[in-house]
Amino acid sequence: MNSPPLNDLTDRARDIFRLVVEGYLETGSPVGSKALSGEGRLGLSPASIRSVLADLEQRGLLAAPHTSAGRMPTDSGLRLFVDAMMQVAEPTREEREAIEQRLSSRGPIERALEEASAMLSDLSGAAGMVMVPRREPLLEQVSLTALGGNRVLAVLVARDGQIENRVLDLPAGAFGFSLEQASNYLTARVAGRTMADAARLIMDEIATDRSALDDASRDLVERGLAVWSRDAAERPVLIVRGQANLLDDAALSDIERVRSLLDDLESKQSVSDLLENAREAEALRIFIGSENRLFSLSGSSVIAAPYRDREGNVVGVLGVIGPTRLNYARVVPMVDFTARSLGKLIS
């Protein structure tokens, strides 16, 4: 989304634009020329202000939802404000201490992740989201058992005691000794490795004919790896808290937009795909309304930041989602600080 550069605006236009955006973000309602002139900060008549508002509307920075209403920022206008004009309000010492204390309560890391999601919801008045780190356990054993028909049950046992089951659909005839051979082969390769590491080793051996597997066993192993790898990638663990915050008075006047947003949140795979953009960028990202295809219908904004382990590796993403009138100046530094605080707890 392209916004006109800030230096294309006169000082008067910048002041009026800033007041409109700040007023809209505070109240959720369009801001009119009478309200701006009544504040006394501009020293301009309503007619002069209306002229500037009309120019800002022509530039695509403001829009008038109704003919008699005031103006509100467009997505392009919000982007210009966030990138070039916003003055963030850093968390106070008390707020920082409260965040760190709430995250560091005793218990598994999953509890801290849930706390982070709930806390972001409380701080922003929107919904908080945390993508759980993808932790691949070290595997110990793989066993394959025929289920009947053309299906095979694969049981993956990790060194920490976790057990995961997968059902594979195979062509007829891929049973008998092939199952035992494939089980022994897989166990020898996965022991002490993650599935991703083991998969790379196995596929390299198969590609270079070093696997010592017959055709049926080789097909079984390749199918199994494809299912396991795809399954791990398509099972995002996303913690969302505070959806009820999205149902405020302003939202209820546009219930279709809210329903669309809640549907998006229910489809966690789509939201996780969006958060991956922040993960890959390795920096805080702000997605405003129609800038992102996923939320173009619901008119929502997402503020997301990656969090890292103690070695500096990005392991997950957290953030908030809500209407485009989020209090960006307050929420952005809160999200950033929460991400850094959570990262200190990830080993």
Sine and cosine of phi, psi and omega as CSV:
sin_phi,cos_phi,sin_psi,cos_psi,sin_omega,cos_omega
0.00,0.00,0.82,-0.57,-0.06,-1.00
-0.98,-0.19,0.78,-0.62,0.08,-1.00
-0.92,-0.39,0.53,-0.85,0.07,-1.00
-0.89,0.46,0.59,-0.80,0.00,-1.00
-0.89,0.45,0.48,-0.88,-0.07,-1.00
-0.88,0.47,-0.56,0.83,-0.05,-1.00
-0.96,0.28,-0.05,1.00,0.11,-0.99
-0.98,0.18,-0.20,0.98,-0.04,-1.00
-0.99,-0.16,0.58,-0.81,0.11,-0.99
-0.95,0.30,0.26,-0.97,0.03,-1.00
-0.86,0.51,-0.63,0.77,0.01,-1.00
-0.89,0.45,-0.70,0.71,-0.01,-1.00
-0.90,0.43,-0.63,0.78,0.02,-1.00
-0.89,0.46,-0.70,0.72,-0.03,-1.00
-0.89,0.46,-0.72,0.69,-0.02,-1.00
-0.92,0.40,-0.68,0.73,0.02,-1.00
-0.86,0.51,-0.71,0.70,-0.01,-1.00
-0.88,0.48,-0.69,0.72,-0.01,-1.00
-0.91,0.42,-0.61,0.79,0.04,-1.00
-0.90,0.43,-0.72,0.69,-0.03,-1.00
-0.90,0.43,-0.73,0.69,-0.01,-1.00
-0.89,0.46,-0.63,0.78,0.03,-1.00
-0.91,0.41,-0.66,0.75,0.01,-1.00
-0.92,0.40,-0.69,0.73,-0.01,-1.00
-0.91,0.42,-0.49,0.87,-0.01,-1.00
-0.98,0.19,-0.63,0.78,-0.12,-0.99
-0.94,-0.33,-0.39,0.92,-0.08,-1.00
0.98,0.18,0.12,0.99,-0.04,-1.00
-0.89,-0.46,0.48,-0.88,0.09,-1.00
-0.86,0.51,0.48,-0.88,-0.04,-1.00
-0.94,-0.35,0.79,-0.62,-0.05,-1.00
-0.98,-0.17,0.20,-0.98,-0.04,-1.00
-0.92,0.39,-0.57,0.82,0.02,-1.00
-0.90,0.44,-0.66,0.75,0.02,-1.00
-0.90,0.44,-0.65,0.76,-0.01,-1.00
-0.92,0.38,-0.67,0.75,-0.02,-1.00
-0.95,0.31,-0.51,0.86,-0.01,-1.00
-0.94,0.33,-0.36,0.93,0.01,-1.00
-0.95,0.31,-0.35,0.93,0.08,-1.00
0.98,0.22,0.01,1.00,-0.06,-1.00
-0.99,0.12,-0.34,0.94,-0.09,-1.00
-1.00,-0.10,-0.47,0.88,-0.04,-1.00
0.91,0.41,0.52,0.86,-0.03,-1.00
-0.82,-0.57,0.45,-0.89,0.05,-1.00
-0.98,0.22,0.36,-0.93,0.07,-1.00
-0.83,0.55,-0.57,0.82,-0.01,-1.00
-0.91,0.41,-0.67,0.74,0.03,-1.00
-0.90,0.43,-0.64,0.77,0.00,-1.00
-0.91,0.41,-0.66,0.76,0.01,-1.00
-0.88,0.48,-0.59,0.81,0.02,-1.00
-0.89,0.45,-0.68,0.73,0.02,-1.00
-0.93,0.38,-0.66,0.75,0.02,-1.00
-0.86,0.50,-0.64,0.77,0.02,-1.00
-0.90,0.44,-0.64,0.77,0.02,-1.00
-0.91,0.41,-0.67,0.74,0.02,-1.00
-0.91,0.42,-0.54,0.84,0.05,-1.00
-0.94,0.35,-0.65,0.76,0.04,-1.00
-0.89,0.46,-0.55,0.84,0.01,-1.00
-0.98,0.22,-0.08,1.00,0.04,-1.00
0.99,0.10,0.22,0.97,-0.03,-1.00
-1.00,-0.04,-0.47,0.88,0.01,-1.00
-0.81,-0.59,0.35,-0.94,0.07,-1.00
-0.62,-0.78,0.46,-0.89,0.05,-1.00
-0.94,-0.35,0.95,-0.32,-0.05,-1.00
-0.90,0.43,-0.47,0.88,0.04,-1.00
-0.68,-0.73,0.40,-0.92,-0.09,-1.00
-0.89,0.46,-0.54,0.84,-0.05,-1.00
-0.99,-0.17,0.05,1.00,-0.06,-1.00
-1.00,-0.01,0.11,-0.99,0.10,-1.00
-0.99,0.17,-0.31,-0.95,-0.03,-1.00
-0.95,-0.30,0.40,-0.91,0.11,-0.99
-0.69,-0.73,0.45,-0.90,-0.04,-1.00
-0.95,0.33,0.60,-0.80,0.17,-0.99
-0.98,0.19,0.09,-1.00,0.08,-1.00
-0.87,0.49,-0.61,0.79,0.05,-1.00
-0.91,0.42,-0.63,0.77,0.03,-1.00
-0.91,0.41,-0.67,0.74,0.05,-1.00
-0.89,0.46,-0.63,0.77,0.02,-1.00
-0.89,0.46,-0.69,0.72,0.03,-1.00
-0.89,0.47,-0.70,0.72,-0.01,-1.00
-0.89,0.47,-0.74,0.68,-0.05,-1.00
-0.90,0.43,-0.66,0.76,-0.10,-1.00
-0.99,0.16,-0.52,0.85,-0.19,-0.98
-0.84,-0.54,-0.26,0.97,-0.14,-0.99
-0.81,-0.59,-0.38,0.93,-0.13,-0.99
-0.93,0.37,0.69,-0.72,0.10,-0.99
-0.94,-0.34,0.94,-0.33,-0.08,-1.00
-0.95,0.31,0.54,-0.84,0.04,-1.00
-0.97,-0.24,0.99,-0.16,-0.06,-1.00
-0.87,0.49,0.56,-0.83,0.03,-1.00
-0.85,0.53,0.62,-0.78,0.05,-1.00
-0.95,0.31,0.20,-0.98,0.03,-1.00
-0.87,0.50,-0.65,0.76,0.01,-1.00
-0.89,0.45,-0.66,0.75,0.01,-1.00
-0.91,0.40,-0.66,0.76,0.02,-1.00
-0.90,0.45,-0.69,0.72,0.00,-1.00
-0.90,0.43,-0.62,0.78,0.01,-1.00
-0.91,0.42,-0.65,0.76,0.02,-1.00
-0.90,0.43,-0.74,0.67,-0.03,-1.00
-0.90,0.43,-0.63,0.78,-0.01,-1.00
-0.92,0.39,-0.66,0.75,-0.03,-1.00
-0.93,0.37,-0.57,0.82,0.00,-1.00
-0.97,0.25,-0.51,0.86,-0.15,-0.99
-1.00,-0.03,0.26,0.97,0.04,-1.00
-0.89,0.45,0.51,-0.86,-0.08,-1.00
-0.89,0.45,0.53,-0.85,0.02,-1.00
0.71,-0.71,0.04,-1.00,0.00,-1.00
-0.91,0.40,0.33,-0.94,-0.04,-1.00
-0.87,0.49,-0.48,0.88,0.02,-1.00
-0.87,0.50,-0.54,0.84,0.03,-1.00
-0.93,0.37,-0.62,0.78,0.05,-1.00
-0.91,0.42,-0.59,0.81,0.03,-1.00
-0.92,0.40,-0.66,0.75,0.06,-1.00
-0.90,0.43,-0.64,0.76,0.04,-1.00
-0.89,0.46,-0.65,0.76,0.00,-1.00
-0.89,0.46,-0.68,0.73,0.00,-1.00
-0.90,0.43,-0.72,0.70,0.01,-1.00
-0.91,0.42,-0.63,0.78,-0.03,-1.00
-0.92,0.38,-0.66,0.75,0.04,-1.00
-0.89,0.46,-0.59,0.81,0.06,-1.00
-0.90,0.44,-0.71,0.71,0.00,-1.00
-0.89,0.46,-0.66,0.75,-0.08,-1.00
-0.95,0.31,-0.54,0.84,-0.12,-0.99
-0.99,-0.14,-0.33,0.95,-0.12,-0.99
0.95,0.31,0.27,0.96,0.03,-1.00
-0.84,-0.54,-0.42,-0.91,0.05,-1.00
-0.98,-0.18,0.70,-0.71,0.04,-1.00
-0.99,-0.11,0.56,-0.83,-0.04,-1.00
-0.70,-0.72,0.65,-0.76,0.11,-0.99
-0.66,-0.75,0.81,-0.59,0.11,-0.99
-1.00,-0.01,0.85,-0.53,-0.06,-1.00
-0.94,0.34,0.64,-0.77,0.04,-1.00
-0.85,0.53,0.62,-0.78,0.07,-1.00
-0.99,0.11,0.98,-0.20,-0.02,-1.00
-0.97,-0.23,0.93,-0.38,0.03,-1.00
-1.00,-0.02,0.89,-0.45,-0.01,-1.00
-0.96,0.29,0.38,-0.92,0.14,-0.99
-0.97,0.23,0.76,-0.65,-0.08,-1.00
-1.00,0.03,0.41,-0.91,0.01,-1.00
-0.88,-0.48,-0.63,0.78,-0.13,-0.99
-0.39,-0.92,0.49,-0.87,0.12,-0.99
-0.77,-0.64,0.77,-0.64,0.08,-1.00
-0.80,-0.60,0.60,-0.80,-0.03,-1.00
-0.85,-0.52,0.74,-0.67,-0.03,-1.00
-0.70,-0.71,0.72,-0.69,0.03,-1.00
-0.94,0.34,0.71,-0.71,0.02,-1.00
-0.97,-0.23,-0.13,0.99,-0.11,-0.99
0.97,-0.26,0.40,-0.92,-0.10,-0.99
0.91,0.42,-0.74,-0.67,0.05,-1.00
-0.90,-0.43,0.50,0.87,-0.05,-1.00
-0.94,-0.35,0.55,-0.84,0.01,-1.00
-0.77,-0.64,0.69,-0.72,0.10,-1.00
-1.00,-0.07,0.85,-0.53,0.07,-1.00
-0.96,-0.28,0.80,-0.60,0.01,-1.00
-0.92,-0.40,0.87,-0.50,0.01,-1.00
-0.96,-0.27,0.85,-0.53,-0.01,-1.00
-0.94,-0.34,0.82,-0.57,0.00,-1.00
-1.00,-0.09,0.32,-0.95,-0.02,-1.00
-0.91,0.40,-0.42,0.91,0.01,-1.00
-1.00,0.04,0.12,0.99,0.06,-1.00
0.99,-0.12,-0.16,0.99,0.03,-1.00
-0.91,0.41,0.60,-0.80,0.02,-1.00
-0.78,-0.63,0.78,-0.63,0.05,-1.00
-0.81,-0.59,0.66,-0.75,0.00,-1.00
-0.93,-0.36,0.62,-0.79,0.07,-1.00
-0.70,-0.71,0.61,-0.79,0.07,-1.00
-0.95,-0.33,0.81,-0.59,-0.03,-1.00
-0.94,-0.35,0.68,-0.73,0.12,-0.99
-0.99,-0.14,0.85,-0.53,-0.11,-0.99
-0.83,-0.55,0.34,-0.94,0.08,-1.00
-0.94,0.35,0.42,-0.91,0.00,-1.00
-0.86,0.50,0.61,-0.79,0.07,-1.00
1.00,-0.09,-0.08,1.00,-0.04,-1.00
-1.00,-0.05,0.74,0.67,-0.05,-1.00
-0.79,-0.62,-0.37,-0.93,0.02,-1.00
0.91,0.42,-0.76,-0.65,-0.07,-1.00
-0.89,0.45,-0.46,0.89,-0.01,-1.00
-0.87,0.50,-0.61,0.80,0.02,-1.00
-0.90,0.44,-0.72,0.69,-0.01,-1.00
-0.91,0.41,-0.69,0.72,0.01,-1.00
-0.89,0.45,-0.69,0.73,0.00,-1.00
-0.91,0.41,-0.64,0.77,0.02,-1.00
-0.87,0.49,-0.74,0.67,-0.01,-1.00
-0.89,0.45,-0.66,0.75,0.00,-1.00
-0.90,0.44,-0.74,0.68,-0.02,-1.00
-0.89,0.45,-0.70,0.71,-0.02,-1.00
-0.87,0.50,-0.66,0.75,-0.01,-1.00
-0.90,0.44,-0.52,0.85,-0.06,-1.00
-1.00,0.01,-0.52,0.85,-0.08,-1.00
-1.00,0.05,-0.37,0.93,-0.10,-1.00
-0.82,0.57,0.86,-0.50,0.03,-1.00
0.99,0.13,0.10,0.99,-0.01,-1.00
-0.83,-0.56,0.35,-0.94,0.20,-0.98
-0.98,0.22,0.27,-0.96,0.02,-1.00
-0.88,0.47,-0.61,0.79,0.00,-1.00
-0.89,0.46,-0.71,0.70,0.01,-1.00
-0.91,0.41,-0.68,0.73,0.00,-1.00
-0.90,0.43,-0.63,0.78,-0.01,-1.00
-0.89,0.47,-0.66,0.75,0.02,-1.00
-0.89,0.45,-0.68,0.73,0.02,-1.00
-0.89,0.45,-0.73,0.69,-0.05,-1.00
-0.91,0.42,-0.72,0.69,-0.02,-1.00
-0.91,0.41,-0.53,0.85,0.08,-1.00
-0.92,0.39,-0.66,0.75,0.03,-1.00
-0.91,0.42,-0.67,0.75,0.01,-1.00
-0.91,0.42,-0.67,0.74,-0.03,-1.00
-0.91,0.42,-0.49,0.87,-0.04,-1.00
-0.97,-0.26,0.28,0.96,0.05,-1.00
0.84,0.55,0.59,0.81,0.05,-1.00
-0.95,-0.32,0.28,0.96,-0.13,-0.99
-1.00,0.04,-0.32,0.95,-0.02,-1.00
0.84,0.54,0.57,0.82,0.04,-1.00
-0.93,-0.36,0.55,-0.83,0.13,-0.99
-0.98,0.22,0.12,-0.99,-0.10,-0.99
-0.87,0.50,-0.66,0.75,-0.04,-1.00
-0.92,0.40,-0.69,0.72,0.01,-1.00
-0.92,0.40,-0.63,0.78,0.00,-1.00
-0.89,0.46,-0.68,0.73,0.02,-1.00
-0.89,0.45,-0.65,0.76,0.02,-1.00
-0.88,0.48,-0.72,0.69,-0.01,-1.00
-0.90,0.44,-0.70,0.71,-0.02,-1.00
-0.89,0.45,-0.65,0.76,0.03,-1.00
-0.91,0.41,-0.67,0.74,0.01,-1.00
-0.88,0.47,-0.71,0.70,0.01,-1.00
-0.89,0.46,-0.63,0.78,0.00,-1.00
-0.89,0.45,-0.68,0.73,-0.01,-1.00
-0.92,0.38,-0.72,0.69,-0.05,-1.00
-0.90,0.43,-0.68,0.73,-0.02,-1.00
-0.91,0.41,-0.70,0.71,0.00,-1.00
-0.91,0.42,-0.65,0.76,-0.04,-1.00
-0.89,0.46,-0.66,0.75,0.00,-1.00
-0.91,0.42,-0.62,0.79,-0.04,-1.00
-0.96,0.29,-0.47,0.88,-0.11,-0.99
-0.98,-0.17,0.24,0.97,0.01,-1.00
-0.88,-0.47,0.90,0.43,0.02,-1.00
-0.91,0.41,0.64,-0.77,0.07,-1.00
-0.97,-0.23,0.95,-0.32,-0.09,-1.00
-0.84,-0.54,0.83,-0.56,0.04,-1.00
-0.99,-0.17,0.86,-0.50,0.00,-1.00
-0.86,-0.51,0.78,-0.62,0.02,-1.00
-0.75,-0.66,0.54,-0.84,0.12,-0.99
1.00,0.04,0.41,0.91,0.04,-1.00
-0.85,0.53,-0.50,0.87,-0.01,-1.00
-0.88,0.47,-0.42,0.91,0.03,-1.00
-0.89,0.45,-0.36,0.93,-0.04,-1.00
-0.98,0.22,-0.19,0.98,-0.05,-1.00
-0.98,-0.18,0.82,0.57,0.05,-1.00
-1.00,0.06,-0.02,-1.00,-0.08,-1.00
-0.87,0.50,-0.65,0.76,-0.01,-1.00
-0.91,0.41,-0.60,0.80,-0.03,-1.00
-0.93,0.38,-0.61,0.80,-0.06,-1.00
-0.90,0.43,-0.35,0.94,0.06,-1.00
-0.97,0.22,-0.19,0.98,0.03,-1.00
-0.71,-0.70,0.89,0.46,-0.17,-0.99
-0.90,0.44,-0.49,0.87,0.00,-1.00
-0.91,0.41,-0.62,0.78,0.03,-1.00
-0.90,0.43,-0.67,0.74,-0.01,-1.00
-0.92,0.40,-0.66,0.75,0.02,-1.00
-0.87,0.49,-0.64,0.77,0.03,-1.00
-0.89,0.45,-0.66,0.75,0.01,-1.00
-0.91,0.42,-0.70,0.71,-0.01,-1.00
-0.90,0.43,-0.56,0.83,0.08,-1.00
-0.90,0.43,-0.63,0.77,0.03,-1.00
-0.89,0.46,-0.66,0.75,0.00,-1.00
-0.92,0.38,-0.55,0.84,0.03,-1.00
-0.92,0.40,-0.56,0.83,0.05,-1.00
-1.00,0.08,0.98,0.19,-0.15,-0.99
-0.90,0.44,-0.44,0.90,0.01,-1.00
-0.88,0.47,-0.69,0.72,-0.02,-1.00
-0.90,0.43,-0.67,0.74,0.01,-1.00
-0.91,0.41,-0.64,0.77,0.01,-1.00
-0.90,0.45,-0.60,0.80,0.05,-1.00
-0.87,0.49,-0.65,0.76,0.03,-1.00
-0.91,0.42,-0.70,0.72,-0.02,-1.00
-0.91,0.42,-0.46,0.89,0.04,-1.00
-0.88,0.48,-0.47,0.88,0.05,-1.00
-0.88,0.47,-0.64,0.77,0.06,-1.00
-0.94,0.34,-0.59,0.81,0.02,-1.00
-0.89,0.46,-0.71,0.70,-0.03,-1.00
-0.94,0.34,-0.52,0.85,0.02,-1.00
-0.97,0.25,-0.32,0.95,0.01,-1.00
0.84,0.54,0.50,0.86,0.04,-1.00
-0.43,-0.90,0.30,-0.95,0.01,-1.00
-0.88,0.48,0.69,-0.73,0.01,-1.00
-0.82,-0.58,0.55,-0.83,0.07,-1.00
-0.84,-0.55,0.87,-0.50,0.04,-1.00
-0.94,-0.33,0.84,-0.54,-0.10,-1.00
-0.91,-0.41,0.89,-0.45,0.15,-0.99
0.73,0.68,-0.84,-0.55,-0.12,-0.99
-0.95,0.32,-0.04,1.00,0.10,-1.00
-0.87,0.50,-0.47,0.88,-0.01,-1.00
-0.89,-0.45,0.76,-0.65,-0.07,-1.00
-0.86,0.52,-0.61,0.79,-0.07,-1.00
-0.87,0.50,-0.63,0.78,-0.09,-1.00
-0.95,-0.32,0.30,0.95,-0.03,-1.00
-0.91,0.40,-0.53,0.85,-0.01,-1.00
-0.99,0.15,-0.62,0.78,-0.06,-1.00
-0.99,0.11,-0.18,0.98,0.03,-1.00
0.86,0.50,0.73,0.68,-0.09,-1.00
-0.92,-0.39,0.33,-0.94,0.06,-1.00
-0.89,-0.46,0.49,-0.87,0.04,-1.00
-0.78,-0.62,0.76,-0.66,0.14,-0.99
-0.90,-0.43,0.88,-0.47,-0.12,-0.99
-0.69,-0.72,0.59,-0.81,0.01,-1.00
-0.66,-0.75,0.65,-0.76,0.07,-1.00
-0.97,0.25,0.48,-0.88,0.16,-0.99
-0.86,-0.51,0.50,-0.87,-0.19,-0.98
-0.87,-0.49,0.35,-0.94,0.13,-0.99
-0.99,0.11,-0.05,-1.00,-0.09,-1.00
-0.93,0.37,-0.25,0.97,0.05,-1.00
-1.00,-0.06,0.03,1.00,0.04,-1.00
1.00,0.02,0.10,0.99,0.01,-1.00
-0.99,0.10,0.70,-0.71,0.06,-1.00
-0.94,0.35,0.83,-0.55,-0.05,-1.00
-0.88,-0.48,-0.22,0.97,-0.01,-1.00
-0.16,-0.99,-0.02,-1.00,-0.03,-1.00
-0.66,-0.75,0.61,-0.79,0.11,-0.99
-0.73,-0.68,0.30,-0.96,0.01,-1.00
0.10,-0.99,-0.22,-0.98,0.02,-1.00
-0.74,-0.67,0.43,-0.91,0.10,-0.99
-0.72,-0.69,0.68,-0.73,-0.02,-1.00
-0.18,-0.98,-0.17,-0.99,0.02,-1.00
-0.90,0.43,0.32,-0.95,-0.03,-1.00
-0.90,0.43,-0.25,0.97,0.03,-1.00
-1.00,0.03,0.50,0.86,0.12,-0.99
-0.85,0.53,0.47,-0.88,0.09,-1.00
-0.99,0.14,0.99,0.16,-0.12,-0.99
-0.85,0.53,-0.65,0.76,-0.07,-1.00
-0.88,0.48,-0.52,0.86,0.00,-1.00
-1.00,-0.04,-0.65,0.76,-0.12,-0.99
-0.96,0.28,-0.63,0.78,-0.04,-1.00
-0.83,0.56,-0.80,0.59,0.01,-1.00
-0.92,0.39,-0.49,0.87,0.06,-1.00
-0.90,0.43,-0.70,0.71,0.03,-1.00
-0.89,0.45,-0.70,0.71,-0.01,-1.00
-0.89,0.46,-0.70,0.71,-0.02,-1.00
-0.93,0.37,-0.64,0.77,0.03,-1.00
-0.89,0.45,-0.63,0.77,0.03,-1.00
-0.89,0.46,-0.69,0.73,0.00,-1.00
-0.93,0.37,-0.60,0.80,0.01,-1.00
-0.93,0.36,-0.66,0.75,0.01,-1.00
-0.91,0.42,-0.61,0.79,-0.01,-1.00
-0.86,0.50,-0.50,0.87,0.01,-1.00
-0.92,0.39,-0.33,0.95,-0.05,-1.00
-1.00,-0.07,-0.22,0.98,-0.06,-1.00
-1.00,0.06,0.87,-0.49,-0.01,-1.00
-1.00,0.05,0.00,0.00,0.00,0.00
